[in-house]
Amino acid sequence: MSEPIPAAKRNRRNPGETLHGYRIRKWLGDGAFSVVYLVDDGKSHTQYALKHVISEGEKEDRYLDQLRMEWEVGRKLKHPNIRDIVDLRGDQGFGFLKKPGKDLGLVMEMIDAPSLEDMLQKGEARFSIPEWIAIFRDVASALVHIHEKGYAHADMKPNNVLWDDRHTKVIDLGQAWKIGSTKPRMSGTAGYVAPEQPLIEAITAQTDVFNFGATVYRLLRGKFAPQTVQRKYPKDFQLPEALLGETTPLSQWNPQIPERLSDLVLNCLETEPAKRKYMTYVLKQLEAMVPVAAK
């Protein structure tokens, strides 16, 4: 029996219709329980991306919670490498009087750019090593900013990084979590997940460090870091061995990758959080590797 289609997808809106006060220009894509549209505000005609989620029961309620978390964290951030979060529509009232809505729209900065995952799948992620390092520097800078506000992104992966020939943008704060606290359920993405995530241990800044290291490994190697899979993980976080790369440094696979970067990635992928460096250290190391022309 096939899974039922989420309400937001069943009720996909057409161009010209109004959704949460914004006019829909076109459909952009679907998430697990969401639909994303290109919209404008009807007055200034400024364009935004609007992520739409509808809940029809407890299972879908958690996707509303994720959208609220993305709003709660995103509105506290202001960084050139993080997508701006503009507004949340659908909840009513304020403070203790707030009535949670079952139909929410998250209004976000519109970025017309593919994700690094899209580029990887299409064979378009053909960057030189210096260009990759500059992109990694931008992502690390974004994560440092999120940590400074007391949160971890908790789902860093190539699909959550957009690139448009000039700018690197980190997106999707739906899995973000307060540093030092424990999520009520497993989270993260197979191939990037830190050991503490499927084991439902506290989320820390070092969780992002591991996710970041796994992201860098995948983008440079084309396979997933073997440190992202352990036998004790639930089935959803297991990957076929054929998809995994080597445990050896990346520089041994590709001599063009500096040993300094290769060693940094290995440290990020330490299975024990306490052994991983902080993202501020990772950022400093990457900044020192970025060629002057790329800064």
N, C-alpha and C positions, 0 to 999 in steps of 0.2 A: 504494500500500500504506500502510495507516495505521500510525502509530507504536505499538509495544507499550505496554501499560499498565504503569506502574511498579509494583513489587511492593507498596509500601505501600498503593496504591489498590486493587490486586487483592485484597489481604488486609485490606480495611477491617474493623475490629472493630465489634461491636455493643454497645449499652448493657448494662451489667452485667458485661461481660467485664473481666478484669484485664490491664493492659498495663504492663510494667516496674514492677510493684508498686503501681500506681494503678488504681482502679476507674473505668471509663469511664461517664460520665453521658450524653454525646451527642456526635455528630459536629459539628464547627464549620465545617470547610472543607478545601480541598485547595490545596497548592502544586504546583510543577512535579513534584517527586518526593517530596512529603510529604503527610501527612494530619494535621490538627490536631483534637484532641478536648478536650472539657471533661471533666476528671477530678477525683476527690478522693482523699485519702490513706487513707481507710478507718478512720482512728483519730480525728483531730480533725474530719474531714469538711471540711477546708479545700479550697476549689476552686482548681484550676490549669488552665492550658492546656498540653497536651502535644503537641509536634510530633514525629511519628513518621516515620522514614526507614529503608528497607530497601535494601540494595545487593545486586545479583546479578551485578555485573561492574564493570569499570573505569569505565564511563560513570557509573554510580550512585555509585561511590566518592567522587567529588568532592562529591556532595551530603552524604555523611557528613562529609567534611572541612569543609564549610561549617557543618554543625551543631556540629562541635567548635570551630570558630573562634567561632561565636556564644556558645558556653559559655565559651571561654577569655577573650574580651573582656568578655562580659556580667557574669561573676562579679567583675570588677574595678571595675564601675561601681555607683554608688549616687546616683541623681539623681531628683527628683520627676517629671521629664519623660521618663524612660527606663523602659521595661518591665523589671521585675526578672527576672533569670534565676536559677532556684532550684537546679536539679540537672541532671546528664547521666547517663542510665542506658544501659548496654549495653557500655561498655568495661570490661575486667576487669584487676585488678592495679594496681600503682603504679610510677611512674618507669620505669626501663629494663625492668621486668618486665611493663609494661602490655601487654595483648593487645587490639588494636583489634577492636571488634565490628562486625558487619555489619548489626545491627538496633539502632538507637539511638532513645532518647526524650529530648527536651529539655523539661524541666519549667519553665514560665514563669508569671509573674503572670497571672492571669485578668483580662482587661479586656473588659467587655461594652460595646463601642463600635464604631461604624463607622469606616472609614478616610476620610480626606478625599477620596480617589479615589472611593470608593463614594458619598459625598455629592455629589461633582461629577457623577458619571454619572446620579444620580437627581434632580438639580436641587435638592438639599437644602442645598447649601453657600451659603446666603444670609446671609452675615455682613456687617456694616458694615465700613468700612475700619478704624476703631479696633479692632474685634474681630479682624479679620485680623492687624493689627499685633501684637496681644497673642499670638496663636497663633504667629506668626513669631518673636516674642521667645522663646517657650518652646522652640521647635525649635532656635533658635540657641544657647540656654543649654545644651541637651542636647548639641549638637555640640561646644561649648567643653569640656564635661566629658570627652567621649570623646577629644578632642585632648590634654587634659591627661594622660591615661593613655597617650599615645603611639600612638593609633590614629586612623584615619579611618573613618567609616561606609561611605563609597564607594558607597552606593546610596540616597541621600536622594531621595525622591519622595513625592507625595501618598499613595500606597498604603502607605507606611511611617510614616504619622502617623495615630494614632487620636485621636478627640475625643468626649467624652461629656457635653457641656454644662458641664462644670466643669474637666476636666483635658485637657491635651495630652500624648500619650505617643508617643515615637519607638520604633519596633520594628524587628526584623529586622536583626541584626548579622552575618548569614551572609556578606556580602560585605566585612565590615570587614577592614582590612589595616594592618600596621605602617607608620607614617608614614616616608617616605623610601625604602621598598623597592618592588620591582617585582613585580607579579603574574605568574604563569607563563602566564596566558591573558587574553584580553579580558574585561572585566567592565563592569557598569553597565547602564542601561536607556535605550533609545532615547527621545529627547526630554528627557533629563536628564543624559546622559553628558557629562563634561568631556573636552576634546580629548585629554588624556593617556591616557584609559582605552582607547578603541579602538585607539590607537597603541601600546599596551603600554609606556608610559613610567612613571616612578616615581609612586606614589600619595603625595600630600601632603595637608596640612590644607587647602590651596587647592583640592584636588579636591572636597572637601565644600562649599567656598564656592561653586564653580560649580554643583554639584548643587542646593544650597540656592537660589541665584538662579534656576535653571531651575524649581524647584518653586514659588517665589513668583510667578514670571511666569505659569506655567500656572494657578495658583489665582486670580489676579487677572484674567487676560486670557481664560482659557478655551481658549487655544491654546498651542502649544509655542513656546518661545523659538527664533528662527531661528539663534542662535549654537550650538545643540546639534547642528546638522547641517552636515557638510562633505563635499565630493565625495570626498575621499580616505578617508573612513570605509568600513569593510566594509558590505555590503548590510544586515546585521541592524541597523545603526545609522542607516539612512536613513529619512526620513519623507516622505510626499507633501507637496508645497508647500502644498496647501490646508489642511493641519493647522498650518501655521506662522503665527505672528503677525508683527508689524512689528519692524523694527530700531530704530524711534524710541522715545523714553521712554514708559513706561506712562501718565504724566500727560498726554500729548498725546492718548491714546486715551480716558482717563477723567479729567476735571479734578478728581474727588474724591480721586484718589490724590495724596498730597503729592509735590512735586518731590523732596524729600529722600529719600523711599522709592524713587521712580522712579530717581533717580541711583544709589542704593545697589545696586539690582538690576542696573543696567547695569555697575557695577564688578564685581559678583560674576560676571558673564558675560563678563569679559575672556577671550579665548582663550589668552593667555599667563599661566600660573600666577603668575609674578612680579609681574604687574600687578594681581592681585587682593588686596584687603585681607585681613587675618586675621579669623577668625571672632570673636575678641574685640572687634575694631573694629565688626564688623557688629552684635554684641550690644549694644554701648554705644549705637550709633545707634538701634537699635530701642527700647531702654529709654527713650531720650529722647523717642521718639515716642508711647509708650504713655500714654494718658490716665490720670490719677491713679485714677479709678474702676476701671480694668482691672488695676491692679497688685496 
